Amino acid sequence: MFDETKYTDGQSLVFVCRNCKKEFGIRIGKSKLNDRHQEKNLDEEAFNEDYGSIVVVENVFAYKQVIPLSLGENEFGRYVKGTNINKPIETRDPSIDTFHCAITVKRSKAGKLQYILRDAPSDTGTFYMNEILKDCDRINLHDGDIITIGATTLIVRAKD
């Protein structure tokens, strides 16, 4: 335990575990990752005109993002420099793979938008409404459906 009010923003601290003697460090104040999160458009309705969106809520880390969906395969995963997915999530959640799951957006024969979820496959699994997906599962999504990847919740915002 320590009193963070005794330190200034930007100051680095190093702690040593009493048991294993491992060292770990923290930086007091805002990080560059925090700044990027604040720049995100948090209007959940902003992308409803196009193909809908995914609202990302990090359960443990309390960040929220809104990621627009596009026609075709939307590949979700943890942002890491050089990642080749098209819908990276800026997160500190280590339990999200760099390619975790995909949501395919396409039109039915009647012209209605369809949203189809599949696991990448990922190491920790993709959960739809608290049920883990098998590698071969394909789930039709609807507005308000809940997807969990790692310690992060994704909420589907389908186009009206």
Backbone bond lengths (Angstrom), bond angles and torsions (degrees), N, CA, C in turn:
res aa  C-N    CA-C-N  psi(-1)  N-CA   C-N-CA  omega(-1)  CA-C   N-CA-C  phi
1 M - - - 1.457 - - 1.528 108.21 -
2 F 1.348 114.36 142.62 1.453 118.54 175.84 1.521 108.54 -150.50
3 D 1.312 116.35 160.53 1.460 122.74 -179.48 1.521 108.33 -98.76
4 E 1.353 116.39 103.22 1.468 120.43 -176.49 1.524 112.80 -66.64
5 T 1.333 118.68 -15.94 1.469 120.44 179.10 1.520 112.28 -70.65
6 K 1.339 117.23 -14.54 1.466 121.07 179.57 1.530 112.45 -84.72
7 Y 1.335 116.56 -0.36 1.461 121.04 -176.63 1.517 109.55 -120.85
8 T 1.333 116.55 157.51 1.462 121.26 -178.91 1.527 110.39 -99.36
9 D 1.352 116.34 156.52 1.465 121.60 177.15 1.521 110.21 -56.77
10 G 1.310 115.24 136.12 1.453 120.63 178.42 1.525 113.77 91.48
11 Q 1.324 117.14 -11.51 1.464 120.15 -179.66 1.529 109.85 -74.51
12 S 1.328 116.80 138.09 1.464 122.65 178.81 1.522 110.00 -100.12
13 L 1.328 115.76 139.57 1.455 121.73 177.39 1.520 108.75 -124.27
14 V 1.339 116.41 145.23 1.454 121.77 177.39 1.525 107.75 -120.27
15 F 1.336 116.19 130.86 1.454 122.35 178.83 1.520 108.99 -115.28
16 V 1.334 116.72 151.93 1.458 122.26 177.87 1.531 107.88 -122.35
17 C 1.337 116.01 127.75 1.462 121.84 177.92 1.535 109.18 -68.38
18 R 1.330 116.11 130.73 1.469 120.24 -179.77 1.525 111.83 -65.46
19 N 1.339 116.95 -31.67 1.465 120.68 -175.41 1.524 112.88 -82.88
20 C 1.335 116.50 -56.04 1.471 119.44 -173.19 1.526 113.46 -100.01
21 K 1.326 117.62 -7.79 1.471 123.99 178.94 1.532 113.46 68.22
22 K 1.356 117.48 12.63 1.469 120.21 175.34 1.515 109.78 -70.78
23 E 1.332 115.30 146.08 1.456 121.01 177.02 1.526 110.03 -102.83
24 F 1.319 116.20 143.29 1.454 120.72 171.80 1.516 108.51 -142.79
25 G 1.316 114.59 149.44 1.452 119.09 -175.53 1.516 112.42 -120.18
26 I 1.316 115.45 155.43 1.459 121.90 173.21 1.520 107.80 -135.25
27 R 1.327 115.19 158.99 1.460 120.95 174.79 1.520 107.05 -118.54
28 I 1.321 116.76 129.86 1.451 122.68 -179.11 1.533 109.13 -77.92
29 G 1.328 116.40 137.73 1.464 121.03 176.38 1.503 112.07 101.66
30 K 1.341 114.70 -163.76 1.453 121.33 -176.63 1.513 111.55 -79.23
31 S 1.321 115.14 143.12 1.461 120.01 175.36 1.516 109.43 -102.38
32 K 1.322 116.12 169.58 1.461 120.33 175.96 1.516 110.52 -63.42
33 L 1.338 117.30 -33.69 1.457 120.97 178.55 1.524 110.43 -63.54
34 N 1.345 117.66 -41.52 1.457 120.66 177.20 1.515 111.18 -59.36
35 D 1.335 117.57 -41.91 1.457 121.12 -179.50 1.524 111.03 -62.72
36 R 1.326 117.99 -40.96 1.459 120.81 179.34 1.519 110.91 -64.31
37 H 1.335 117.66 -37.64 1.461 120.66 179.27 1.519 110.89 -63.11
38 Q 1.329 117.86 -38.48 1.453 120.93 -178.04 1.522 111.53 -69.49
39 E 1.320 118.80 -22.95 1.455 121.53 -179.61 1.521 112.92 -79.55
40 K 1.348 118.25 -11.86 1.455 121.83 -177.73 1.522 110.09 -68.03
41 N 1.328 115.99 147.89 1.443 121.41 174.32 1.520 107.63 -77.86
42 L 1.333 118.13 113.28 1.452 121.19 -175.17 1.519 113.06 -94.85
43 D 1.322 118.64 9.27 1.450 122.30 177.43 1.521 109.38 -77.04
44 E 1.331 117.16 109.73 1.460 121.30 -176.11 1.525 112.42 -65.45
45 E 1.302 117.96 -22.05 1.465 120.99 -178.36 1.528 112.78 -93.02
46 A 1.323 118.13 -5.69 1.461 121.92 -172.88 1.516 113.28 -59.66
47 F 1.322 118.21 -32.75 1.459 121.05 -174.34 1.525 112.61 -105.00
48 N 1.334 117.63 6.17 1.458 120.45 -178.75 1.519 112.69 -66.35
49 E 1.333 117.89 -21.99 1.461 120.81 179.18 1.522 111.32 -67.30
50 D 1.320 117.82 -29.69 1.451 122.01 -176.73 1.528 110.05 -90.43
51 Y 1.335 116.55 -96.10 1.464 120.51 -174.42 1.523 112.83 -127.29
52 G 1.324 117.80 15.32 1.450 121.03 -177.41 1.513 111.06 93.22
53 S 1.328 115.90 -171.95 1.459 120.46 -177.66 1.517 109.87 -156.37
54 I 1.320 114.26 171.44 1.457 122.40 174.01 1.525 106.53 -119.39
55 V 1.327 116.00 127.17 1.453 121.53 174.17 1.523 106.47 -94.15
56 V 1.329 116.01 123.12 1.460 122.31 -177.54 1.521 107.93 -104.94
57 V 1.330 116.32 123.43 1.453 121.21 177.88 1.525 107.47 -125.66
58 E 1.327 116.16 114.92 1.463 120.55 178.20 1.516 107.76 -81.60
59 N 1.316 116.58 110.57 1.458 121.95 -173.04 1.523 112.92 -61.16
60 V 1.315 117.98 -40.47 1.458 121.51 -176.40 1.521 111.02 -87.78
61 F 1.323 117.13 -35.18 1.455 120.62 -170.07 1.526 113.80 -100.20
62 A 1.332 117.76 -5.23 1.467 124.33 171.56 1.522 115.15 63.21
63 Y 1.324 118.57 30.26 1.451 121.04 174.02 1.518 109.18 -100.04
64 K 1.324 115.85 151.13 1.459 120.77 176.66 1.514 107.82 -130.26
65 Q 1.334 116.30 137.83 1.461 122.64 176.23 1.523 107.87 -135.97
66 V 1.310 116.16 154.63 1.460 121.25 171.44 1.523 106.40 -121.89
67 I 1.338 115.77 121.28 1.460 121.15 -176.73 1.528 108.54 -115.44
68 P 1.331 117.70 120.46 1.466 119.74 -179.39 1.529 111.30 -70.39
69 L 1.320 115.15 145.07 1.462 120.93 175.00 1.520 109.03 -93.44
70 S 1.324 116.24 155.60 1.462 120.93 175.77 1.526 108.28 -132.64
71 L 1.316 116.45 163.61 1.456 119.95 176.70 1.520 109.37 -61.55
72 G 1.319 116.86 143.50 1.453 121.36 -178.83 1.510 111.00 98.67
73 E 1.325 116.32 -159.61 1.460 121.23 -176.90 1.518 110.94 -87.44
74 N 1.325 115.80 124.21 1.457 124.14 176.43 1.526 106.82 -104.04
75 E 1.324 117.05 109.95 1.462 122.56 -175.20 1.524 109.76 -96.70
76 F 1.343 116.81 117.83 1.457 122.96 -177.68 1.517 110.56 -104.83
77 G 1.326 115.07 142.91 1.455 121.66 176.69 1.509 109.81 -178.51
78 R 1.320 115.37 177.53 1.466 121.79 -179.35 1.520 109.60 -74.19
79 Y 1.333 115.69 132.79 1.461 120.44 178.12 1.519 109.89 -69.43
80 V 1.307 114.60 126.33 1.461 123.38 170.95 1.524 105.04 -138.33
81 K 1.320 117.06 138.09 1.464 120.31 -179.74 1.520 109.57 -51.66
82 G 1.334 116.26 127.42 1.456 121.61 -179.82 1.522 114.17 92.48
83 T 1.344 117.58 -0.27 1.456 121.11 179.13 1.527 109.85 -64.77
84 N 1.330 116.36 138.56 1.464 120.48 -176.85 1.522 113.37 -101.68
85 I 1.333 118.55 27.02 1.460 120.34 176.36 1.519 109.29 -94.90
86 N 1.341 116.33 158.88 1.462 118.60 -175.89 1.526 114.33 -97.92
87 K 1.332 118.68 -5.47 1.470 122.06 177.67 1.531 110.13 -133.49
88 P 1.334 117.78 66.22 1.467 119.83 -178.08 1.527 111.63 -69.94
89 I 1.326 114.85 143.18 1.458 121.88 175.84 1.520 107.10 -103.92
90 E 1.325 116.57 122.44 1.462 120.37 176.75 1.519 106.79 -80.01
91 T 1.324 116.26 110.44 1.452 120.82 -172.00 1.515 111.61 -149.02
92 R 1.303 114.60 158.28 1.469 121.66 171.45 1.518 109.79 -104.13
93 D 1.314 117.46 6.50 1.465 122.93 -177.72 1.531 109.00 -77.31
94 P 1.336 118.19 106.16 1.467 120.80 -177.23 1.532 113.17 -72.64
95 S 1.339 117.78 -10.78 1.462 119.98 -178.38 1.521 112.82 -87.74
96 I 1.337 117.56 3.16 1.468 121.39 173.87 1.518 107.54 -96.77
97 D 1.333 116.60 127.05 1.459 121.21 177.06 1.525 110.14 -71.02
98 T 1.325 116.83 162.21 1.462 120.15 177.31 1.532 111.16 -68.56
99 F 1.319 118.60 -23.50 1.467 123.30 166.15 1.511 105.41 -134.32
100 H 1.326 116.27 104.45 1.460 120.97 -170.37 1.530 113.47 -102.78
101 C 1.331 116.34 -47.51 1.466 119.93 -178.88 1.528 108.98 -154.03
102 A 1.332 115.26 169.38 1.465 120.19 179.40 1.517 109.23 -134.96
103 I 1.323 115.15 143.97 1.460 122.23 172.49 1.523 106.39 -121.24
104 T 1.321 115.23 117.08 1.462 120.81 177.93 1.517 108.54 -92.79
105 V 1.331 116.16 127.77 1.460 121.70 177.02 1.517 106.99 -109.75
106 K 1.336 115.79 123.89 1.462 120.32 179.05 1.521 108.99 -147.84
107 R 1.313 115.27 169.24 1.467 120.17 178.85 1.524 109.68 -101.25
108 S 1.318 115.15 139.86 1.465 120.44 175.54 1.527 108.60 -75.49
109 K 1.338 116.99 175.23 1.471 120.54 177.65 1.518 111.19 -60.62
110 A 1.328 116.31 -27.93 1.465 120.84 178.71 1.530 112.07 -83.66
111 G 1.332 117.32 -2.92 1.459 121.26 177.72 1.524 114.44 91.08
112 K 1.329 117.22 1.74 1.463 121.28 -179.82 1.533 109.71 -82.19
113 L 1.340 116.72 141.93 1.460 120.95 178.99 1.527 110.84 -70.46
114 Q 1.341 115.40 137.67 1.449 122.44 175.52 1.521 107.94 -121.28
115 Y 1.335 115.33 143.80 1.462 122.50 179.67 1.529 106.83 -122.65
116 I 1.330 116.84 121.22 1.465 121.09 -175.32 1.527 109.24 -124.65
117 L 1.340 115.93 123.81 1.459 123.42 -176.93 1.522 110.91 -100.04
118 R 1.351 115.29 141.22 1.461 121.06 170.88 1.528 108.46 -146.39
119 D 1.333 115.15 153.79 1.466 121.02 174.83 1.519 107.84 -78.72
120 A 1.317 118.66 155.54 1.469 121.97 -172.90 1.533 117.24 -66.71
121 P 1.299 126.61 -45.98 1.468 132.85 8.41 1.529 112.05 -80.06
122 S 1.324 114.19 153.09 1.461 121.24 -178.23 1.526 109.89 -113.43
123 D 1.329 115.32 164.57 1.469 120.21 -179.82 1.526 112.27 -71.77
124 T 1.332 117.57 -39.04 1.469 120.80 -176.13 1.521 113.35 -99.99
125 G 1.316 118.09 -3.86 1.457 121.32 176.36 1.519 113.80 88.77
126 T 1.324 114.13 159.09 1.458 122.84 174.99 1.523 106.89 -115.74
127 F 1.320 116.39 130.99 1.456 121.44 -177.86 1.519 109.74 -111.78
128 Y 1.322 116.68 132.81 1.462 122.80 174.51 1.523 106.94 -113.27
129 M 1.313 116.95 116.28 1.467 122.66 -179.50 1.540 109.75 50.31
130 N 1.333 116.12 45.56 1.476 125.70 177.16 1.519 115.13 70.75
131 E 1.325 118.93 11.86 1.468 122.49 175.37 1.524 108.01 -112.13
132 I 1.332 116.90 128.51 1.459 120.06 -178.41 1.529 109.89 -73.46
133 L 1.326 116.11 139.67 1.461 121.16 178.50 1.523 110.33 -85.03
134 K 1.306 115.93 143.23 1.459 121.50 170.07 1.525 106.99 -85.33
135 D 1.332 116.84 161.57 1.467 120.37 -178.12 1.522 112.76 -56.66
136 C 1.322 117.60 -32.02 1.469 120.33 -176.64 1.527 112.84 -89.92
137 D 1.344 119.35 -5.70 1.467 121.66 -177.40 1.522 112.31 -70.43
138 R 1.322 114.86 140.05 1.460 123.37 171.84 1.518 105.95 -130.57
139 I 1.333 116.81 120.12 1.459 122.13 -173.25 1.527 109.63 -113.41
140 N 1.331 116.95 129.04 1.468 121.88 173.07 1.525 108.19 -77.57
141 L 1.319 116.06 125.93 1.457 122.12 -177.62 1.524 111.00 -100.55
142 H 1.332 114.21 154.11 1.462 121.80 177.22 1.522 108.75 -134.17
143 D 1.322 116.47 165.20 1.452 121.73 -179.83 1.527 110.17 -55.39
144 G 1.334 116.27 130.32 1.450 121.75 177.67 1.518 115.02 90.74
145 D 1.325 118.36 -6.68 1.467 120.58 178.87 1.531 109.85 -63.30
146 I 1.327 114.93 149.31 1.461 122.11 -176.63 1.531 109.49 -110.98
147 I 1.331 115.56 128.84 1.460 123.25 175.47 1.523 105.89 -120.24
148 T 1.336 117.10 137.37 1.457 120.84 177.80 1.520 108.80 -120.40
149 I 1.332 115.28 126.19 1.460 121.24 174.19 1.526 106.24 -128.02
150 G 1.334 116.37 122.10 1.458 120.00 -174.95 1.517 109.59 60.56
151 A 1.322 116.99 -131.98 1.464 122.38 178.15 1.524 110.28 -101.72
152 T 1.329 116.66 29.50 1.459 122.34 -174.34 1.519 110.42 -125.52
153 T 1.323 116.22 139.41 1.455 122.66 179.37 1.520 109.96 -105.83
154 L 1.336 115.77 133.85 1.465 122.39 174.31 1.528 106.80 -111.72
155 I 1.317 116.82 132.06 1.462 122.15 178.52 1.516 108.09 -115.18
156 V 1.322 116.63 125.52 1.467 121.96 -178.54 1.521 109.42 -77.32
157 R 1.318 116.52 129.50 1.456 123.05 173.16 1.521 106.40 -120.03
158 A 1.340 115.02 88.95 1.449 120.88 -178.73 1.518 110.60 -73.74
159 K 1.318 115.10 153.32 1.459 119.96 176.83 1.515 107.54 -65.84
160 D 1.350 116.32 139.49 1.471 120.65 179.03 1.519 111.00 -59.55
